[in-house]
Amino acid sequence: MQTAAPAVPPSRESLVQRYAQVRAFSAQLCEPLAIEDYGLQTTAEASPPKWHLAHVSWFFENFLLRPLQPGYQPFHPRFDYLFNSYYEQTDSGFWPRAQRGLLSRPTVAEVYDYRQHVDVAMQILIAQCADADWSLARERILIGLNHEQQHQELLLTDIKHHLAFNPLRPAYRADLDLSAPETTAPLSFITFEGGMTEIGATGEGFSYDNEHPRHSTWLAPYQLANRLVTNGEYLAFIEDGAYDNPAIWLSDAWAMIRQHQWRAPLYWQQIDGTWHEMTLAGLIPLRPSLPVCHLSYFEAEAYARWAGKRLPSEAEWEYAAAQRPITGEFVESGRLHPRAAPLDQSDGELSQLYGDCWEWTGSAYLPYPGYRPAAGAIGEYNGKFMCNQMVLRGGSCASSRNHLRPSYRNFFYPHERWQFSGLRLAASLAEDT
C-alpha cells in the first residue's frame, strides 16, 4: 500500500504513544459488552467483536512483527488462518467470513492475551527496529493504526446489528444522550461555481493508497444541500408510498425491495402505529429532526430522485469539504448517534459534512487515473474492491475525528445499510432549487 509521507514523519516516541492510545480505545469500546456479546455474528457483513479485536492484532503481527522483528514468536500457529480477513497472497488462507460467529474458541480471554502479546512485541519493534527497516515499519504502523480505527467503527456498527437482532432490543449503553430539538435548520442549497480543480490526497499526513494520485477533474456548476436529510423528511418519502412505487427505484434496488420486503430504513420499527428506531441506547421513538441513517445507496438514490435532486459526486463533495474544517459529531463525543443540524446555521454554511452519517455519493468506487496498488498482500487492502461498490464520504458518529480528511474514500456495496450511512442532496446549477 502506498501512503503519503507526513510532512514531518512521526518519531518513535510519538508512535509508541499513538499506538497505545488507539489500542486502548478498542478495548474501551468493548467494556459495555457482556461476555456473550463477544461471539455474536448476526449477518455475514458484521463480525463478532472478539474477531475484530483479534484481526487488528493479526494485522500488526502479519505485516510488521513477522517480517521485521527477528526471532518473533507468533502467539498461536493457527491465528494467522482464523484472523486473516481477505488477504489471498498470504500463505495461511482464511476462515470464511460468514462463519466467524461459529467459533467459540479462542475464548475472549485468549483474544485479549493475544492482543497483549502483540502489544509487547510492537513496543520492542518500535524501539529497536533497525534504521534500514524503519521507514517501512513506520509506514505500516500508520496503516495498522488507521486500520484499527476503521475496525473500531465496525465494532460499533456490528454490535448495533447484533443487539438489534435480539427481540429484547438491549442497549449497548443505556446512558447515551440522544436528545434532539423539535425542529431542524431549514433546507437550502449552496452554489459552487466548479471549474477545473484537483481531488485526492495532498501528500501531507497519512492517506490510503486509494486516495492517490491527486489529479485534476472538471466540475460543472452545482449545488449542495446545507445539511443532511432528516428522519422527518424521509418519513414523508415513506408515507408517499415510495416503497411501493417502482418508478423511483433502480432496477437492482426494486429487486432488493421485493426480495427483502424493505419498508423503511434499517432499525426503524412501528409500535402501535408510532415509528421507533433502534440505537446503541436501545429502542427509542423516532426523532424527526435527526439525520436519517442506515440507508442503502439504493434508498439514498431513490430519495434524491423522489425529491427532484440527485446525490453529489465524490469530487463535488470533496471540493466543498476541502474548504471547510473537520468538525462534526464523532465517536469522541460519546453520543454514538447522529446529531441534528444546528438551528442557528448561517446562510451559505454547510453543516454535518464530517461525522454524523457517511454520505452516499453517486460515484462508483474506481481507481483514480494512474493508481497502482502496492506489491504483495498489503496491496489487497483497497485496490481489489474497486468494482460494484459506491463511494461514501465524510465519516460518521462512530468515526474518530483524527481518522478523517477531505480525500478519505469509504466504499460499500449499494445494498448494504448496517453502517451509519445517510445522504445529502445535490443539484446541477440549472435545476430549480
N, C-alpha and C positions, 0 to 999 in steps of 0.2 A: 504494500500500500504506500502510495506517495502522500506525503504531508508537507505543508508549507512550514519552513523553519521559523520559529518565533524570532522576532526582531532581536531579542536578547535571549538566547537559549537558557532554559531554567537550570539552576545549579543542582548539584546532587542533594544538597541540604534542602532546597525548596521542594524537590521531588519526593524526598522522604516524608516531608510534612504533608504534601498534597496526597500522596499515596495513602497515608494513614487516615486522612480525613475522608477520602472517597470510600475506602474500605469500611470504615466505621459507620458511615451513613447507610450502607447496605444492611448491616446488622441492625441498626436503629429502626429501619423501616419494617423489620420483621418482629420487633418487640411486641406489638399488639397481637400477634398470632398465637393461637393455641397450637399445641404440638400436632393435632390432627389436620391443621390447615396446611402444613408444610408440604404434604404429598399430593394435594388435590390437583387434578387436571380435568376441567370440565369441557374443553374443546381442544382440538388439535393445535390451534394457534396460540393458546395460553399454556404456559409451562408451570409446573409446580414451583413454589418458592424455593424449596431446597435445591431444585435443579438450577435455578438462576444463581444461587449462592455458590454452587459448585462450578458451574460453567465459567463464570467470570474468573474464578481461580485457575481453572484449566487453561484459560487464555494466557495468563501470565506464565504458567508452567510450560505450556507448549511453545510459545513464541519467544520467551525470554530465558527461563531457567534451563530448559533442556539444551538449547543451542549455545548459551552464553556463559553458563556457570559451570566450570569444570567440576566434575565429581558430584553433580546434583543427583540426589536420590528421590525419585518420584514417591509420592505418598502411598499410592496404590497402583499396581501394574495394570489394572483394568479401568481406572478412572478416565484414561485418555479415550477409551471407547464409549463409556457411559456419558461423558460430559462434553464431548465434541458435538457441536451443533450441526454443521453442514459442510465442513471442510473436507472435500473429496481427495485433496492431494496429500493428506497426512497418511501415515501407514496404518492408523488404528481403525479406520472406519468409524461409524457412529450408530448408536442406538436409535431406532425410529422415533421421530419427533412425536407422533401421535400416541406413543406408548410410554412416555416419560412418567406418567402418573401411575403406572402399573408396578413401579419398583418401590417396595417397602424398605429395601436396603440399597445403599448405605443409610444408616439412621441419620436423623438431624444432627445428633451429637457428633457423629463421624464426619459429616459435612463441615461442621464448624472446626473440627480438628484439622481437616484438610485445609481450610482457609488459613488457620494459624500456621500450619506447616509452610504454606506458600508465602505467607507474610514474612516469616522469619528469613526464609531464603531470599526473598526480594530485598529485604533490608541489607543483607550481605552483598547481593549483586550490585545494588546501587552504590554502596560504599567501596566495593573492591573491584568493580568491573574494569578491565584493562582499558587504557586510554584508546587503544586501537579499535576497541569494540564499543566505546561509549556513545558515539554518535548514533549508531544503530540501536543500542539499548535505550537511549533517551527517546528516540522516535517511537519505539514500540511501547515504552512505558506510557507515553502520552496517548497512544492509540488505546492501550489497555484501560487507562483511567476513563477515557471518554466512552469506551465500550461498556465499562461498568456503569457509568451514568445512564447510558441507554437502557441497561437492564434494570436499573433502579426504577425507571419509569415503567418498564414492563412488569416489574414486581407489583406495582400498584394497580395497573390496569388488569393484570391477570388475577390478582387477589379479588378485585371487584367482580370479575366474571365468576370466579369460584363461589363467592358469597352470594351473588345474585341468583345462582343456580339453586340455592337452598330455599325451600318454601318458607322457612323462618325469616328470611331476609336479614340475617345477622349483620351487625355493623362491624367494620374493621376498627373504627374508633368512634364511639358514640359521643365524644366530646367536641367534635368538629363544629365550627361556627359556619353555618350555611345560610345566614341571614341574607336577605335581598330586599331592595326597595320595591315599592309597588309598581313603579314605572321605570322606564329607561330613557336614555337620550334619544331624541327623535332621529329617525334615519335620514341621512343626507349623503350627498356624493361629492367627492373632492376630485378636481380635474388635474390631470397630468398631461403636459404637452407632448411627452415622449421624445422621439428623435433617436439618434444613434447613441447608444450607451454601452457600458460593459457590465457583465454579471460574472459571478464566480468569486472564489476566494482571492483576497488581495495579496496573500503572501505574508501577512502579519498574524502571528498566533497560529494555534492549531486549526487544521481543517482536514476533512476526509478527502480521499482521492476523487470522489465523485463530484466535488466542488471545483475541480480543475479540468482544464486550464481556464483561467479568466479569459473572456473573449467578448468580442463586440456583437451586439444584436440591435435590431431596429424595433422601436416601439411606436406604433401608431398612437395618436392621442387617445386617452382612455380616462375612465373614472373608476374610483374605488369607493365603496360604502365606508362611512366613518366608523362603523362598528360591526360586530358580528351579528348574525341573525339570531333572534331570541326564541325561547320556548314558545312565547305567546304568538309570535309570527309564524312559527312552524305549525302550531296548533291550528291556525287559520287555514293553512295548507291542507292539513288532515281533514278538517271539517268541510272543506270544499270538495271532498271526495277524491283526493289525489291518489290514494292507494287503490282506487277502483277505476282510474282513468288511464288507459294505455297510451293516450295521445301525448302525454308529457314525459314518458319514460323511454330511455334507450331500450333496444330490443333485449339485450342481456339483462338489463335491470328489471324489465317486466317479467322475464322468465324467473328471475330470482324471487320477485314478489310472489308470484304464483306458486313457486316450489316451496318457499318457506313461510308463506302466509304472513308476510310483514304487514303490519297495520300502523306502525309508529316507530320512532327511534328505539334502538336497543335500550332496555331498562325502563321504558315507560310502561305503566300498568294502570288500568282503570279499576277503581274500587268504588262500588256504589255510585257509578256514573261520574266519579271525580278522578282526574289524572294524577298519578303519583309517579315518582322517579326514584329508582334505586341509586343510592350514592354510597360512598365509603363510610358515611354515617348511618347507613340503613335506608329504609324506605321513607320518603318524605313527600308531602304534597308538592305538585309541580309549581315551581316559581316562574311565572311568565316573563319576568324581566331578565332572567339569567340566559346566557348563551345556550342555544341548543347544541348538544354534543352527542357523541356515539352515533354519528351518521356515517353511512357508506358514501363513497363517491357517487354511486347511483342516486342516492337520495339527495345529496347536495346539488347534483347537476339538475335533477328534476325540479327541485325547489326553485333554483335560479331560473329555469325555463318558465315555470309557472308564474314567477314574479316578473317576467319580461326582461330579465337580465341574463347574466352568464357568470361563470366562475373566472377569476383572473388567471392569466398565465403566470407561471412561476417567475418569468422575467419582469412582468408588471409588478408582482408582489415585491420582488427583491429591490427593484428600482425605488419603490416607495419606502420600503423598510430601511434601506441603506441611509436614508436621510434623517432617520429618527433614532432616539436612544432605545436601548433594550430594557424596557420597563414593562411590567405587567404582573399577572398572577402566576407565580412559580411555586415549586414544591417547598421552597424555603419558608413560605408564609405559614405552612401547616394547614391551610384550608382544604386542600386536595379536592377542589371543585371550582369550576369557572365562577368568576365574579361579574356582576352587571357592569355595563359601561358607565362611566361617571356621568351623573346628571348635569354637571357644570361644564361639560365638554365644549370647548371654544370652537368657533367656526373655522373650518379648514383643518381641524385636528383629526388624526387617525388614532383611535384607541384600540386596545386589545390586539395590536399587531403581534406582540410577543406574549407567550403564556396563554392562560385560559384554555383555548382549544387549538389544536392543529387545524390549519385551514386548507381544505382541499383546493387544489388548483385544477385548471383544465389542461395541464401539461402532462404528457406521458413521461415516465421515468426512463430517460435515454441518456447515452453518453454525450458529454459536451464535445464540440469539434476538437480533435486532437487528443482525446482521452486515451490513456493507456493504463491498464491495471498493472500493479506490481507483479513481479515474477513470484512463483511459488504459491503456497497455500494462503498466505496472507492477502494475496491479490483477489481471493474469492470473497473478501469482506463485503464489497459493494457491487463490483462490476458484473458478476454473473446473474444479478437480479434485474438487469436493465431490459426487461421485457414484460409486457402485460400488467404493469403497475403504474400508479399515478402518484404524482408528487404532492406532498403536503409541506406547508411552510409555517414557521413561527413558534413552534413549541406549544406546551400545554401547562396546565396547573400541576402536572406531575413531572415536569421537566425542571432540571436545575438551571438557574439563570446563567451560570458561567459555562454551560454546555452549548449555548445558542449564539448565533451570529446571523447576519443578513443572508449569507450564502448557504446556510445549512439546508440540505435537501433530505427530507424524510420521504418514505415511499411505502405504499401498501397496495394490495390488490383492491380493485374497485368495489368488491362486495364486502370487504372487511369493515367492521364498525365497533370493535371492542376497545379501540383506543379513544382518547378524548379528542374526537375529530368533529369539527363544525364547518361553518362556511362564512365567507364574506362575499357580498355581491359585487360584481363589476359590470361595466358597460362600455361600449365604444362611444367616443365623444358625440357621434352623430345621433345616438339613441336618446330618446326622451327620458329624462330622469325626474 
